[in-house]
């Protein structure tokens, strides 16, 4: 029960802020003796985050019906990471980079890049400037998030900030692009569970979905409020400290 709470808290918070949820879940697996690290739990955590972002941006999603152009952009921007991720998982290549050394370096390097991007101008808005050229750039940058430590949210915000989108709109772009990606992860995970004939929606799985939903929803709300008032320096500092610590455990 406590393990599910911790995993849900980590997933819910780190999925949507620029610190890399995958790296934090890997670190928990590396340094803990948690028993509840089964595929079903992992899928449940991502489903919870998926439902949360849909619930929070339900108005924008309903507007997709009226604004098919935005829907096409979100799908288009998500295709590179979904296709690349499928290929890497299919050929079991993703495991090559799932180690502490890679996480340490990526956390450090992309923390610095996030800092540089946040110094950029701050005038573009989704309603007027979110064209296919911009979404293509951000979408292809999002592929880098398949490497643990980069952060899907982080790289999307970084790309949007380099393109001069405001902090708030950069975060919103990241959230919108997360919908197809989290949906694909959830569907693929459920497919693997069914294929393995291990579909067992136990209380723990229901709990992981529910808690991940709650923590994800709260994180989305507070992160958007934060992005309207403050810079990204807090997350940059956190990444620099975490990256330095992880590399010290590898090299010292």
C-alpha positions in Angstrom: 0.0 0.0 0.0 2.8 2.5 0.9 4.7 1.4 -2.1 1.8 2.2 -4.4 1.4 5.6 -2.7 5.1 6.4 -3.3 5.1 5.2 -6.9 1.9 7.1 -7.7 3.2 10.2 -6.1 6.5 10.0 -8.1 4.6 9.3 -11.3 2.0 12.0 -10.8 4.4 14.7 -10.0 7.3 13.9 -12.3 5.3 13.1 -15.4 4.3 16.7 -16.0 7.2 18.8 -14.6 10.6 19.0 -16.4 12.5 16.4 -14.3 11.9 13.0 -16.1 9.4 10.6 -14.7 11.0 7.6 -16.3 14.4 8.3 -14.6 12.8 8.7 -11.2 10.8 5.4 -11.5 14.1 3.7 -12.7 15.9 5.1 -9.7 13.2 3.8 -7.3 13.6 0.4 -8.9 17.4 0.6 -8.6 17.6 1.7 -4.9 14.5 0.2 -3.4 13.2 -3.3 -2.5 9.6 -2.5 -3.7 7.6 -5.6 -4.5 4.9 -3.8 -6.5 6.9 -3.1 -9.7 4.9 -5.3 -12.0 3.9 -4.3 -15.5 0.3 -4.0 -14.4 1.2 -1.4 -11.8 3.3 0.6 -14.2 0.5 0.7 -16.7 -1.9 1.7 -14.0 0.3 4.6 -13.1 0.4 5.9 -16.7 -3.4 5.4 -17.1 -3.9 7.6 -14.1 -1.8 10.3 -15.6 -3.5 9.9 -18.9 -7.0 10.3 -17.4 -5.8 13.3 -15.4 -4.5 15.3 -18.4 -7.7 14.5 -20.3 -9.9 15.6 -17.3 -7.9 18.8 -16.8 -7.9 19.8 -20.5 -11.4 18.5 -21.2 -12.5 21.9 -22.6 -9.5 22.0 -25.0 -10.3 18.4 -26.0 -13.9 19.2 -26.7 -12.8 22.2 -28.7 -10.8 19.8 -30.9 -14.1 19.0 -32.5 -14.5 22.6 -33.5 -10.7 23.2 -34.0 -9.6 20.1 -36.0 -6.5 22.0 -37.0 -5.2 22.0 -33.4 -6.1 18.3 -33.1 -4.1 17.5 -36.3 -1.1 19.5 -34.8 -1.2 17.6 -31.5 -1.4 14.2 -33.3 1.3 15.2 -35.8 3.6 16.4 -33.0 3.2 13.2 -31.1 3.9 10.8 -34.0 7.8 11.0 -33.9 8.1 9.9 -30.3 5.3 7.3 -30.5 6.8 5.7 -33.6 10.4 5.8 -32.4 9.4 4.5 -29.0 7.6 1.6 -30.5 10.6 0.7 -32.6 13.0 0.9 -29.7 10.7 -1.2 -27.5 10.0 -3.7 -30.3 13.7 -4.4 -30.8 14.5 -4.1 -27.1 16.9 -1.2 -27.7 15.5 1.0 -25.0 17.3 -1.0 -22.2 20.7 0.2 -23.6 20.2 3.6 -22.1 18.3 2.7 -18.9 21.2 3.1 -16.4 22.3 5.5 -13.7 25.2 7.0 -15.7 23.0 7.9 -18.7 20.3 9.3 -16.4 22.9 11.4 -14.5 24.4 13.0 -17.6 21.0 13.6 -19.3 19.6 15.1 -16.1 22.6 17.5 -15.9 23.0 18.4 -19.6 19.3 18.9 -20.4 18.9 20.9 -17.1 21.5 23.4 -18.4 19.7 23.5 -21.8 16.4 24.1 -20.1 18.0 27.0 -18.2 19.3 28.5 -21.5 16.0 28.2 -23.2 14.2 29.9 -20.4 16.2 33.0 -21.0 14.6 33.4 -24.5 12.0 35.9 -25.5 8.5 35.4 -24.2 5.9 36.6 -26.8 4.4 33.7 -28.8 1.0 32.2 -28.0 -0.6 28.9 -28.9 -3.7 30.6 -30.5 -1.6 32.6 -32.9 1.8 31.0 -33.3 1.4 27.2 -32.9 1.9 26.3 -36.6 3.0 23.0 -38.1 6.6 24.2 -38.4 6.8 24.8 -34.6 4.9 21.6 -33.7 7.3 19.6 -36.0 10.4 21.0 -34.2 9.0 20.3 -30.8 7.7 16.9 -31.9 11.0 15.8 -33.1 12.8 17.2 -30.0 10.3 15.1 -28.0 12.0 11.9 -29.4 15.0 12.7 -27.1 12.8 12.1 -24.1 12.9 8.3 -24.8 16.4 8.6 -23.1 15.7 8.5 -19.3 16.8 11.8 -17.7 15.9 14.0 -20.6 12.2 14.4 -19.6 9.4 14.5 -22.1 7.8 17.6 -20.4 11.3 19.2 -20.1 12.2 18.8 -23.7 8.8 20.0 -25.0 9.0 23.1 -22.8 12.7 23.6 -23.8 11.7 23.5 -27.5 8.8 25.8 -27.0 10.8 28.3 -25.0 13.6 28.3 -27.7 10.7 29.1 -30.2 9.8 32.1 -27.9 6.5 30.7 -26.5 5.6 32.0 -23.1 6.3 29.8 -20.1 2.5 29.1 -19.6 1.9 28.3 -23.3 5.1 26.1 -23.4 3.8 24.1 -20.5 0.4 23.8 -22.1 2.0 22.6 -25.4 3.8 20.0 -23.3 0.5 18.9 -21.7 -1.4 18.7 -25.0 1.4 16.6 -26.6 1.3 14.3 -23.6 -2.2 13.1 -24.4 -1.5 10.9 -27.5 1.8 9.8 -25.9 0.3 8.7 -22.6 -2.6 7.2 -24.5 -0.2 5.1 -26.6 1.8 4.0 -23.6 -1.4 2.9 -21.8 -2.8 1.1 -24.8 0.5 -0.7 -25.5 0.9 -1.6 -21.9 -2.7 -3.1 -21.7 -2.0 -5.0 -24.9 1.1 -6.6 -23.3 -0.8 -7.5 -20.2 -3.6 -9.1 -22.2 -1.1 -10.9 -24.4 0.7 -12.2 -21.3 -2.7 -13.3 -19.9 -2.0 -11.5 -16.7 -4.9 -9.0 -16.8 -5.8 -8.8 -13.1 -7.5 -5.5 -12.1 -6.8 -6.0 -8.5 -7.3 -3.4 -5.7 -3.7 -2.4 -6.0 -4.0 -1.6 -9.7 -7.2 0.3 -9.2 -5.4 2.2 -6.4 -2.4 3.0 -8.6 -4.7 4.4 -11.3 -6.7 6.5 -8.7 -3.7 7.9 -6.8 -1.7 8.6 -10.0 -4.8 10.5 -11.3 -5.1 12.6 -8.2 -1.4 13.5 -8.0 -1.2 14.1 -11.7 -4.2 16.4 -11.7 -2.9 18.4 -8.7 0.5 18.7 -10.4 -0.9 20.0 -13.7 -3.0 22.6 -11.9 -0.1 23.9 -9.7 2.5 23.7 -12.4 0.5 25.9 -14.7 0.0 28.4 -11.9 3.7 28.3 -11.2 4.6 28.9 -14.8 2.6 32.1 -14.9 4.5 33.6 -12.0 8.0 32.1 -11.9 11.0 31.0 -14.0 12.2 27.4 -14.5 15.2 28.0 -12.2 13.8 25.8 -9.4 13.7 22.7 -11.8 17.1 23.6 -13.2 18.7 23.6 -9.8 17.0 20.3 -8.9 18.3 18.7 -12.1 21.8 20.0 -11.5 21.8 18.6 -7.9 20.3 15.3 -8.9 22.5 14.8 -11.9 25.7 15.7 -10.0 24.7 13.3 -7.2 24.0 10.4 -9.6 27.3 10.9 -11.5 29.2 11.0 -8.2 27.7 7.6 -7.3 29.0 6.3 -10.7 32.5 7.8 -10.8 33.5 8.2 -7.2 
